[in-house]
Amino acid sequence: MADLLRAGNIRAIGVSNFSPAQMDAFRAVAPLHAVQPPYNLFERGIEADVFPYAQKQGLAMLAYGALCRGLLSGRMTAETSFPKSDLRSGDPKFNPPRYAEYLAAVAALDRFAREKFGKRAIHLALRWVLDRAPNTIALWGARHPAQLDPVQDVLGWKIDAGAMAEIDKIVAQNVRTPLGPEFMAPPERAAA
């Protein structure tokens, strides 16, 4: 990768699902410009290590799963089910009893977004990721062009500290048995 960068064949080097120790090992042999961890309103495990590391090192953060596999889109209901072939069928966030907690949180976040910003939960969730730190990008898996329509309503506004605190309160009040991104990211590998 370092040779490709020096040759001008690539402009930046990034890693996905790396721990800080793994990024240090990588940086011993090549420069690192970006990190791609799972990160959203519900899955914040990286705040303990990867997030501060990225900030300290000046790395761009491309947060994947910004909508928590669609949960933060606001389109799911208690009747939404997932076939065995869907990864969500094996994720406890999408199964009883936790699914009801997460749906209640999304409904409360949607009410808050409408009242405070005139937006929906999907816009709030994406803006939340973007406002966590500079150089942060919110990625989500749009499967058709219409799923990119929310982008316009994510631009031109910010979530202030008071609203961030209210979001944390809403999540804590509704999601009593939270789970991290362990069903989004592969298990951590030993540092190289």
N, C-alpha and C positions, 0 to 999 in steps of 0.2 A: 504494500500500500504506500509506503514511504517513497519507493522508487516511482510509482505511478504519479504521486503528487509532485515530486521533483521534475519529472518529465513533462508535466503540464497536462497529463491525460485525465486527471481528476482535480477538482478544486478544493475538496474537503474530505475528511475521513471521519466516519461516525461508527458507533457501536450500538448494539441493541441488547437490552437485558443484561448489561454488565454491572457488576458490583464495583465500588470504588477501588478495591484491591485489584480487580481484573483490569480496570482502566489504568491504574498505575503501572501494571505489568505491560500493558499495551503501549503506553506512552514512553516506556523505556526503549522501545524500538521504532516508534513512529509517532508523529504528532496526532493529536486527537482534537477534532473541532465540534463534534456533536454526539449526544447520547440520546437514545430512544427507549425510555422506560414506559410502563403502563402507569397512567396517572389520571385521576378524575375525582370528582367530589366524594365518591364513596371509597375509592382505593388510593390511599395516601401513604402507603408504606415507604415510598421513596423519600418522604420528608425527613426520615431519620438518617439517611446516608447519601443516596444518589443525588437528591435535590441540592443539599448544601455543597456537595462535591462539585457538581456542575457549575453552581454559582461561583464558588471560589476559583475554579479553573477557567472561568469564562467560556464554558461550553454552551452551545445552543442546545436546547432541550426540545425534542420532538416527542411530545407526550401522546402515546397511542392509547386507544380506548377511552378517549375523552367523553364519550357518551355511555361508557360502561356497557358495551354490547347492546346498545339501543335502549337500555333501561332509563337513561336520562333524556330520551327523546320526548317522553311524555305520551307516547302512543300505546304503551302496554297497559293492560288491565288485568284483573284477577282471572279473567277467562282466557288470557293469552297462554297458549301452551306451546311447547317446543318438542319436535320429533327427536327421537333418539340420535339421529344423525346431526343434530344441532348441538354445538358445544355448550350452549346454555342449559341443556337438559341435565348436564352433570355438574353445573355450578350451583352451589347451595343458595346463592343470592336469588336464583330463579326458581326455587323450590320451597314449599312450605317447611317451616313457618316463616322463614326469613323473607320470602318473596313479598308477603303482605307488608312487612316493615319497610322494605325498599320502595314499594309502590306508594305507601303512605308518605314517605319522605319526598318522593317525586311530586305528589299532589300538593304537599305543603310548600315545596320549592316553587312550584308553578304558581300558586296563589301569591307567594312573596314576590316573584318576578313580575307578575301582572300588576300588583299594587305599587311596588317600588319603582319599576322601570318601564312598565307597559310592554313587557316582553313575556316569553314563555319559558318553561323549564329548560328546554333545549338551548335557548339563547344564553340563559344564565349559566348553564353547565359549561358551555364553550368559552364564554367570557371569563368565567372563574379560572379556567386553566390559563388563558392568555394573561390574566392579571396577577398571577402568582409570582412572576419574575420576568425581567427583561429577557429577550432572546428565547421566548417560549412559544412553541407552535402546538396547536391542538389538532390532532389527527383523529379522524373517525372514518369508518369503512362505509362510505356511500356506495350503494349497489346500483343506483340509477341516478341520472342527472337531477331529478326532482328532489332527491335527498340533500342536494347542495343548496337548495333555496334558503335555508336558515342563515347562510353566511351573511347576507345583507343586514340582518337584524342583530348580528354580533358586532358589527363595526360601529364606531362613532360614540361609544360610551364606555364607562369604566365602573368597576365595583369598588366602592370605597371601603375603608377599614371597618366602619360600622356595619355595612351590609355583609362583609366577609364574616364578621362575628355572628350576625344573625343567621347566615347560612350554616355555620358550624353548629349553632344552637338547634336549628331545624333538623339537621342530620342526627345530632346526638339524641334529640327527643324521640325521633321516630325509628332509628336503626339501633335497637338495643343489643343486638348480637352481630356487630359488624364483622365483615370479612375483608381481607386484603386482596391484592391482585394475584394471589397464588393460582387462581384458575385462568388468569390472563397470560401470565408470563411462565416460561418454563422454569423448573426448579433451578436454583442457583448452582452453577458448576464451580468446582474448586478453582481458585485463582491459578492462572498459568504460571 
